[in-house]
Amino acid sequence: MSEQRVAVQLSRDQALVLLEWLHRLSERPDFNQVVPEPAERVAVWALHGSLETQSTDIFAPDYGEQLTAARERLAPPGSEF
């Protein structure tokens, strides 16, 4: 049986911020406790991998600055979410 695919559209800023968060999440020593369901871990890794293969920003020398700017555009300082 072939697996149906789902497409998700994100802005570049959203993708960059989400990619960074997924990276930090997956690198946590307690990742298996934070995400206890094996199927959920597989889904997290798939999303992380998909975003990672579509982003060249992570290799940019100014990646940190790009990430900071993306975060500020998504949630400007002083905004309440």
C-alpha positions, -999 to 999 in steps of 0.1 A, spaced: 0 0 0 14 34 -10 15 61 17 -5 92 10 15 124 14 5 157 31 20 190 21 24 218 47 32 253 38 52 275 61 68 309 57 106 309 55 107 324 90 83 297 104 103 270 88 136 283 102 123 287 137 106 253 137 137 236 123 158 250 151 133 240 177 130 205 163 168 202 163 170 212 199 141 189 208 156 159 191 190 165 207 177 165 243 190 137 264 155 131 277 139 132 242 123 97 247 106 110 279 95 143 263 81 124 233 72 90 247 53 76 218 76 59 192 53 69 164 54 105 175 92 104 176 92 90 140 69 119 130 92 145 147 122 131 129 104 130 96 94 167 99 128 177 111 145 158 82 121 173 57 127 209 68 165 203 71 167 190 35 148 221 22 169 247 41 202 261 31 200 287 58 215 264 84 248 265 65 250 303 62 277 321 81 251 344 95 226 316 105 224 329 141 214 364 129 189 350 104 173 329 132 171 358 156 156 380 129 130 353 120 121 349 157 116 386 161 94 389 129 72 360 141 69 373 177 81 409 180 97 418 214 70 427 238 43 407 220 21 384 241 14 349 228 
